[in-house]
Amino acid sequence: MKNSPWVIASIILVAACSHSGKEPAAYEDKRESGLVRISVEAQKHFGMQVETAQIHELTEYLQVSGTVQPADGRVSTVRPLARGRLHDILARIGDRVRGGQPLATYDNMEAGELAAQLAGAQADLERLHVQARNLARQADRDRSLADIGAVPKKEFEQAAADEQAAQQSIQSQESVIAGILARLRRFGIKQADMQAMPVTTITAPFPGVVMKQEASPGEVVDSSTPLFTIADLSTVWVQAEVYEKDLGRLRAGQAALIRVDTYPDQTFTGKVTYISDFLDPRTRTAKVRCEVPNADMRLKLDMYVNVGLPTTFSRRTLAVPSGAIQEVDEKTVVFVRKTATEFEPRWVTAGKTVRGLVEITNGLREGEPVVRAGAFHLKSVLAGKDLGEE
């Protein structure tokens, strides 16, 4: 028997009416007895996180901008020690060099002159040695003759004086030679190298990066000619500008937190080493210098950085994450978990906010579990809103 169209329509209508009511969502709960009730499933749905209220060491930081600069005393301009002609340039701009690494070689004209002086001085010394030996023999003969009365004693005394004067001349000449050799050693030239043309090697004074290279092979240079500028970047300065109204909150010796956009997940730690004694009259700012270790060379010169400078505000106090703080009816509220599904809205008094932590001066005790993520959803329920309308 076929069903009548009127019967089929009636069945469909009854089925539709039986499902017309909206099913409660997994996270749709109610407020009862002053508590906000949220099911465990709903908490998972919007990523609720709970954290116990703790005592923190809050240090307020002043945020300013700055740039990375080489540290004074760690930058050296390399010049030749004497006049000469450059042979080879062994380092280029941007090269990282070791202490003592050759940078250039040049024909040291002054060293050539010193080598000639050394040869002449050594020849004079040999002549003096020969003369001293002859005078020593003459003095011995005169002593023997004087002992037997063959010659006057005065002649022996004169011969002995001449021998002593010759020895003094030898000592003086040896001092001259030692001085010439010392000057040659300043050029890196040893006595064994005197036979060859004196070529001097210019070396790096310390490990660093070549920032400038200012000469070319074949160029005649002297002690006033800058050849290279080398900076040791294992420690750098961060120069920041601080407005005069904030200077009273800073002091030398404090730690400084350095962040750069290049490494968003890394914080460099430095130390405030200098606060300027005068202001820029145009900007009304003073320079504040931070010394920052840079052994891995990640901080580059002239990088823009964000500097967190500690202020005079620092104390141990109860604090919660800033995400736990909500405003309800112009009052500050946190939500304290009472049971697995019940949360109490607690009116609190908030103090300073420092690096994502909010000081709580009243209304909360240490160790109480506070909602740090998802508090906005609890606020929505408290205000009678549907949780899906965030």
C-alpha positions as CSV (number, residue, x, y, z in Angstrom):
1,M,0.0,0.0,0.0
2,K,1.4,3.3,-1.0
3,N,1.8,6.1,1.5
4,S,-0.4,9.1,1.0
5,P,1.4,12.4,0.3
6,W,-0.4,13.9,3.3
7,V,1.1,11.2,5.6
8,I,4.6,11.8,4.3
9,A,4.3,15.6,4.8
10,S,3.1,15.1,8.4
11,I,6.1,12.9,9.2
12,I,8.6,15.5,7.9
13,L,6.9,18.3,9.8
14,V,7.0,16.3,13.1
15,A,10.7,15.5,12.6
16,A,11.5,19.2,11.9
17,C,9.7,20.4,15.0
18,S,11.5,17.8,17.2
19,H,14.9,19.3,16.1
20,S,14.0,23.0,16.0
21,G,15.6,23.7,19.5
22,K,19.3,24.7,19.4
23,E,21.7,22.1,21.0
24,P,24.0,23.7,23.7
25,A,27.5,24.2,22.4
26,A,30.3,22.3,24.2
27,Y,31.6,25.6,25.7
28,E,28.3,27.3,26.5
29,D,28.0,27.6,30.3
30,K,26.3,29.8,32.8
31,R,27.1,32.0,35.8
32,E,25.9,30.6,39.1
33,S,26.4,31.9,42.7
34,G,28.8,34.6,41.5
35,L,31.1,32.0,39.7
36,V,31.6,31.5,36.0
37,R,31.2,27.9,35.0
38,I,33.0,26.7,31.9
39,S,33.2,23.0,30.9
40,V,36.6,21.4,30.4
41,E,35.8,20.9,26.7
42,A,35.1,24.6,26.4
43,Q,38.4,25.4,28.2
44,K,40.3,23.3,25.7
45,H,38.4,24.9,22.8
46,F,39.6,28.4,23.5
47,G,43.0,27.4,24.9
48,M,42.6,28.4,28.5
49,Q,45.8,28.5,30.6
50,V,46.0,28.8,34.4
51,E,49.1,30.0,36.3
52,T,49.6,30.5,40.1
53,A,50.1,34.1,41.2
54,Q,53.8,34.4,42.3
55,I,56.2,36.9,43.8
56,H,58.4,38.4,41.0
57,E,61.4,40.7,41.0
58,L,59.9,43.6,38.9
59,T,62.4,46.0,37.3
60,E,61.0,48.7,35.2
61,Y,62.8,49.2,31.9
62,L,63.0,52.4,29.8
63,Q,62.7,51.5,26.1
64,V,64.8,53.7,23.8
65,S,66.4,53.2,20.4
66,G,70.1,53.2,19.6
67,T,72.8,52.0,17.1
68,V,75.7,49.7,17.3
69,Q,79.2,51.4,17.2
70,P,82.8,50.2,17.6
71,A,84.2,50.7,21.1
72,D,86.8,53.4,21.5
73,G,90.2,51.8,22.3
74,R,89.2,48.8,20.1
75,V,89.7,50.7,16.8
76,S,93.2,51.2,15.4
77,T,94.5,53.1,12.4
78,V,97.5,51.1,11.0
79,R,100.3,53.2,9.6
80,P,103.9,52.3,8.4
81,L,106.7,53.0,10.8
82,A,108.8,54.6,8.2
83,R,108.9,55.9,4.6
84,G,108.8,53.4,1.8
85,R,107.0,52.0,-1.2
86,L,104.2,49.6,-0.9
87,H,104.7,46.1,-2.4
88,D,101.6,44.0,-1.6
89,I,98.2,44.6,0.0
90,L,97.2,41.4,1.8
91,A,93.9,42.5,3.4
92,R,90.8,44.0,2.1
93,I,87.8,45.8,3.6
94,G,85.6,43.4,5.5
95,D,88.3,40.8,6.1
96,R,88.5,39.4,9.6
97,V,92.1,39.2,10.7
98,R,94.1,37.7,13.5
99,G,96.5,39.6,15.8
100,G,99.8,39.7,14.0
101,Q,98.4,38.7,10.7
102,P,100.3,40.3,7.7
103,L,98.3,43.2,6.1
104,A,100.8,44.6,3.7
105,T,104.5,44.6,2.8
106,Y,106.6,47.6,1.7
107,D,110.2,48.6,0.8
108,N,111.4,50.2,4.0
109,M,113.7,53.0,2.9
110,E,114.6,54.0,6.4
111,A,115.4,50.3,7.2
112,G,117.7,50.3,4.1
113,E,119.5,53.3,5.5
114,L,119.8,51.7,8.9
115,A,121.2,48.5,7.3
116,A,123.9,50.6,5.7
117,Q,124.6,52.3,9.0
118,L,124.8,48.9,10.7
119,A,127.3,47.6,8.2
120,G,129.5,50.7,8.7
121,A,129.2,50.5,12.4
122,Q,130.2,46.8,12.4
123,A,133.3,47.6,10.3
124,D,134.3,50.3,12.7
125,L,133.8,47.9,15.6
126,E,136.1,45.4,14.0
127,R,138.7,48.1,13.4
128,L,138.5,49.1,17.1
129,H,139.0,45.5,18.2
130,V,142.2,45.3,16.1
131,Q,143.4,48.5,17.5
132,A,142.6,47.4,21.1
133,R,144.5,44.2,20.6
134,N,147.6,46.1,19.3
135,L,147.4,48.5,22.2
136,A,147.1,45.6,24.7
137,R,150.3,44.0,23.3
138,Q,152.1,47.3,23.4
139,A,151.1,47.8,27.1
140,D,152.4,44.3,27.9
141,R,155.8,45.1,26.4
142,D,156.0,48.4,28.1
143,R,155.2,46.8,31.4
144,S,158.0,44.2,31.0
145,L,160.5,46.9,30.0
146,A,159.4,49.1,32.9
147,D,159.9,46.2,35.3
148,I,163.6,45.9,34.3
149,G,164.1,49.7,34.0
150,A,164.6,49.6,30.2
151,V,161.9,52.3,29.7
152,P,160.5,54.9,32.0
153,K,157.4,53.9,34.0
154,K,155.6,56.8,32.4
155,E,155.6,55.1,29.0
156,F,153.9,52.0,30.4
157,E,151.2,54.1,32.1
158,Q,150.5,55.9,28.8
159,A,150.2,52.6,26.9
160,A,147.8,51.2,29.6
161,A,145.7,54.4,29.3
162,D,145.6,54.0,25.5
163,E,144.4,50.4,25.9
164,Q,141.7,51.4,28.3
165,A,140.5,54.2,25.9
166,A,140.3,51.6,23.1
167,Q,138.1,49.3,25.2
168,Q,135.8,52.2,26.0
169,S,135.5,53.0,22.3
170,I,134.6,49.4,21.6
171,Q,131.8,49.6,24.2
172,S,130.5,52.8,22.7
173,Q,130.5,51.3,19.3
174,E,128.7,48.2,20.5
175,S,126.0,50.5,22.0
176,V,125.6,52.2,18.6
177,I,125.1,48.8,16.9
178,A,122.6,47.7,19.5
179,G,120.6,50.9,18.9
180,I,120.5,50.3,15.1
181,L,119.5,46.7,15.6
182,A,116.7,47.8,18.0
183,R,115.4,50.2,15.4
184,L,115.5,47.5,12.7
185,R,113.6,45.1,15.0
186,R,110.8,47.7,15.2
187,F,110.4,47.1,11.5
188,G,110.3,43.4,11.9
189,I,113.8,42.9,10.4
190,K,116.3,40.6,12.0
191,Q,120.1,40.8,11.7
192,A,120.1,37.6,9.7
193,D,118.0,39.4,7.0
194,M,120.4,42.2,6.5
195,Q,121.8,40.7,3.3
196,A,118.4,41.0,1.5
197,M,116.6,44.2,0.6
198,P,114.8,45.4,3.8
199,V,111.1,44.6,3.2
200,T,108.9,45.3,6.2
201,T,105.7,43.4,6.9
202,I,102.8,45.5,8.4
203,T,100.7,43.3,10.7
204,A,97.4,43.6,12.5
205,P,97.8,45.0,16.0
206,F,94.9,42.8,17.4
207,P,92.1,40.5,16.1
208,G,89.4,42.4,14.3
209,V,87.7,43.5,11.1
210,V,89.2,45.6,8.4
211,M,86.9,48.7,8.2
212,K,89.1,50.8,5.8
213,Q,91.9,50.1,3.3
214,E,93.4,53.4,2.1
215,A,96.5,52.6,0.0
216,S,97.5,50.7,-3.1
217,P,100.6,48.8,-4.2
218,G,103.4,51.1,-5.6
219,E,102.3,54.1,-3.5
220,V,105.0,55.9,-1.5
221,V,104.0,56.1,2.1
222,D,105.4,57.4,5.4
223,S,104.6,57.2,9.1
224,S,101.7,59.7,8.6
225,T,99.9,57.7,5.9
226,P,96.9,55.7,7.1
227,L,96.8,52.3,5.5
228,F,94.1,50.3,7.3
229,T,91.5,50.8,10.0
230,I,90.8,47.8,12.1
231,A,88.1,47.4,14.7
232,D,87.9,44.7,17.3
233,L,84.1,43.9,17.4
234,S,84.2,41.2,20.1
235,T,82.8,44.0,22.3
236,V,80.7,46.8,20.9
237,W,79.0,50.0,22.1
238,V,75.3,50.6,21.8
239,Q,74.7,54.4,21.7
240,A,71.2,55.4,22.8
241,E,69.5,58.8,23.1
242,V,67.5,59.4,26.3
243,Y,65.3,62.4,27.0
244,E,66.2,64.6,29.9
245,K,63.0,63.7,31.8
246,D,64.1,60.1,32.0
247,L,67.7,60.6,32.9
248,G,67.0,60.6,36.7
249,R,65.7,57.0,36.4
250,L,69.0,55.7,35.1
251,R,72.4,55.0,36.7
252,A,75.7,53.7,35.4
253,G,76.5,50.1,36.0
254,Q,73.0,48.8,35.4
255,A,72.4,45.9,33.0
256,A,70.8,46.7,29.6
257,L,68.8,44.5,27.4
258,I,69.5,44.8,23.7
259,R,67.1,43.5,21.0
260,V,67.4,43.8,17.2
261,D,64.8,43.0,14.5
262,T,67.3,40.7,12.8
263,Y,67.2,38.3,15.8
264,P,63.7,38.7,17.2
265,D,64.1,35.7,19.6
266,Q,67.4,36.7,21.0
267,T,68.3,39.3,23.7
268,F,71.8,40.6,24.1
269,T,72.9,41.7,27.6
270,G,75.1,44.7,28.1
271,K,76.0,47.2,30.8
272,V,75.4,50.9,31.0
273,T,79.0,52.4,31.2
274,Y,78.4,56.1,30.5
275,I,75.6,58.7,30.8
276,S,76.5,62.0,29.2
277,D,77.0,65.1,31.3
278,F,75.4,67.4,28.7
279,L,72.3,67.5,26.5
280,D,71.9,68.0,22.8
281,P,70.2,71.4,22.7
282,R,68.2,70.5,19.6
283,T,66.7,67.2,20.8
284,R,67.0,67.6,24.6
285,T,68.5,64.2,24.8
286,A,71.7,62.8,26.4
287,K,73.8,60.0,25.1
288,V,73.8,56.8,27.1
289,R,76.4,54.2,26.2
290,C,76.1,50.4,26.8
291,E,79.0,48.0,26.4
292,V,77.8,44.7,24.9
293,P,79.8,41.5,24.4
294,N,79.7,40.4,20.8
295,A,81.9,37.3,20.6
296,D,79.8,35.7,17.8
297,M,79.8,38.9,15.8
298,R,76.0,38.9,15.4
299,L,75.7,42.6,16.1
300,K,76.8,44.6,13.1
301,L,78.0,48.2,13.1
302,D,75.3,50.8,12.6
303,M,72.5,48.3,13.3
304,Y,69.4,49.9,14.8
305,V,68.6,48.3,18.2
306,N,65.9,48.6,20.9
307,V,67.5,49.1,24.3
308,G,65.8,48.3,27.6
309,L,67.4,50.4,30.2
310,P,66.6,49.5,33.9
311,T,65.2,52.4,35.9
312,T,65.3,53.1,39.6
313,F,62.0,51.2,40.1
314,S,62.8,47.6,41.3
315,R,61.0,45.6,43.9
316,R,59.7,42.1,44.8
317,T,56.0,42.0,44.5
318,L,53.0,39.8,43.7
319,A,52.4,39.9,39.9
320,V,50.4,38.1,37.2
321,P,50.8,38.0,33.4
322,S,49.1,40.9,31.6
323,G,46.8,38.5,29.8
324,A,45.1,37.8,33.1
325,I,43.9,41.3,33.6
326,Q,40.4,42.3,32.4
327,E,38.3,45.4,32.8
328,V,34.7,44.8,33.9
329,D,32.5,47.8,34.7
330,E,35.6,50.0,34.9
331,K,37.1,47.7,37.5
332,T,40.2,45.5,37.2
333,V,39.4,41.8,37.3
334,V,41.2,38.5,37.3
335,F,39.6,35.1,37.3
336,V,40.7,32.7,40.0
337,R,40.0,29.0,39.4
338,K,38.0,27.5,42.3
339,T,37.3,24.1,40.8
340,A,38.1,22.4,37.5
341,T,35.1,24.1,35.9
342,E,34.4,27.1,38.2
343,F,36.1,30.5,38.1
344,E,35.7,33.4,40.5
345,P,35.9,37.0,39.2
346,R,38.1,38.8,41.6
347,W,38.4,42.6,41.8
348,V,42.0,43.5,42.3
349,T,44.2,46.6,42.4
350,A,46.9,46.7,39.7
351,G,50.2,48.6,40.0
352,K,53.0,48.9,37.5
353,T,53.3,46.8,34.3
354,V,56.8,45.6,33.7
355,R,57.8,43.3,30.8
356,G,54.4,41.6,30.5
357,L,53.9,41.3,34.3
358,V,51.3,43.4,36.2
359,E,51.9,44.2,39.9
360,I,48.9,43.3,42.1
361,T,48.8,45.3,45.3
362,N,45.4,44.2,46.6
363,G,42.8,41.5,46.1
364,L,44.9,38.4,45.4
365,R,47.2,36.1,47.4
366,E,50.3,34.3,46.4
367,G,49.7,30.8,45.1
368,E,46.1,31.4,43.9
369,P,45.5,29.9,40.4
370,V,44.8,32.7,37.9
371,V,43.6,32.4,34.3
372,R,46.5,33.8,32.2
373,A,45.1,32.9,28.7
374,G,41.4,32.8,27.9
375,A,40.3,35.4,30.5
376,F,38.5,37.3,27.8
377,H,36.1,34.4,27.2
378,L,35.3,34.3,30.9
379,K,34.7,38.1,30.8
380,S,32.3,37.5,27.9
381,V,30.4,34.9,29.9
382,L,30.4,37.2,32.9
383,A,28.9,39.9,30.7
384,G,26.2,37.6,29.4
385,K,27.7,37.3,25.9
386,D,27.9,34.2,23.8
387,L,31.4,32.7,23.9
388,G,31.6,32.5,20.2
389,E,31.3,36.3,19.8
390,E,34.9,37.2,20.8
